[in-house]
Amino acid sequence: MNTAIARISAFMIFSAAFAANAEYRCNPPMTVNDRLACEAAQQGPEALRRFVSRWDQQMASLFFADYVDDQTLKNWETRRMAAEQTKDETAPQVASNERH
């Protein structure tokens, strides 16, 4: 439980730092690169990070934070929590030697 709270807190602080200087470009996307970056953002933070990194190597000025808003962050967090819950439910139950 404490680990989950720490992760969520760190994620929110990290995202707030990015959002402070960002100009949200997905409402509506202005260029083809913006549209593609917004589509990557809908897939998740890793997809967006890969997309931005790939374009940065080609001298395009794309910034991760420009394609993330509060709703995007909420969607990512909801998906992450659902994935963790699914992982916990499918994890094998291990017997313990603890007395009841």
C-alpha positions in Angstrom: 0.0 0.0 0.0 2.7 2.5 1.0 4.6 1.6 -2.2 1.6 2.4 -4.3 1.1 5.7 -2.6 4.7 6.6 -3.1 4.6 5.7 -6.8 1.4 7.8 -7.3 2.9 10.7 -5.4 6.1 10.6 -7.4 4.2 10.3 -10.7 2.1 13.3 -9.9 5.1 15.4 -8.8 7.0 14.3 -11.9 4.0 15.1 -14.2 3.4 18.5 -12.5 6.9 19.5 -13.2 6.5 18.7 -16.9 3.0 20.3 -17.1 4.2 23.6 -15.6 6.1 24.6 -18.8 4.1 22.7 -21.3 1.9 24.0 -24.1 -0.8 21.3 -24.6 -0.8 20.6 -28.4 -3.5 17.9 -28.6 -6.5 20.2 -28.6 -6.6 20.2 -31.6 -3.3 18.9 -33.0 -1.7 21.5 -35.3 0.7 19.5 -37.4 1.1 15.9 -38.5 3.8 15.4 -35.9 1.4 16.7 -33.2 -1.3 14.4 -34.3 1.0 11.4 -34.3 2.4 12.4 -30.9 -1.2 12.7 -29.5 -2.0 9.3 -30.8 1.1 7.9 -29.1 0.1 9.7 -25.8 -3.2 7.9 -25.9 -1.3 4.6 -26.0 0.6 5.5 -22.9 3.7 7.2 -21.5 6.1 4.7 -22.9 4.7 5.0 -26.5 4.9 8.8 -26.2 8.4 8.7 -24.9 9.5 6.4 -27.8 7.8 8.7 -30.3 9.3 11.9 -29.0 12.8 10.3 -28.7 12.7 9.0 -32.2 11.7 12.5 -33.5 14.3 14.3 -31.4 17.0 12.3 -33.1 15.7 13.7 -36.4 16.0 17.3 -35.2 12.2 17.8 -34.7 11.4 19.9 -31.6 8.9 17.7 -29.9 8.6 17.7 -26.1 7.0 15.0 -24.0 5.1 17.5 -21.8 3.4 19.2 -24.8 1.3 16.2 -25.4 0.2 15.4 -21.8 -2.6 17.1 -19.9 -4.5 16.2 -16.7 -6.9 13.9 -18.5 -4.0 12.1 -20.1 -2.3 11.6 -16.8 -5.6 10.3 -15.2 -6.0 7.8 -18.1 -2.4 6.6 -17.7 -2.8 6.1 -14.0 -6.1 4.3 -14.4 -4.6 1.9 -16.9 -1.5 1.3 -14.7 -3.7 0.6 -11.7 -5.9 -1.8 -13.7 -2.9 -3.6 -15.0 -1.5 -4.0 -11.5 -4.8 -5.2 -10.2 -5.1 -7.8 -13.0 -1.5 -8.9 -12.3 -2.3 -9.3 -8.6 -5.5 -11.3 -9.4 -3.6 -13.7 -11.8 -0.6 -14.2 -9.5 -0.4 -17.6 -8.0 -1.4 -18.0 -4.4 1.5 -19.1 -2.3 1.0 -21.1 0.9 2.5 -19.7 4.1 3.6 -21.4 7.3 1.9 -18.8 9.4 -0.5 -20.2 12.0 -4.0 -19.0 12.1 
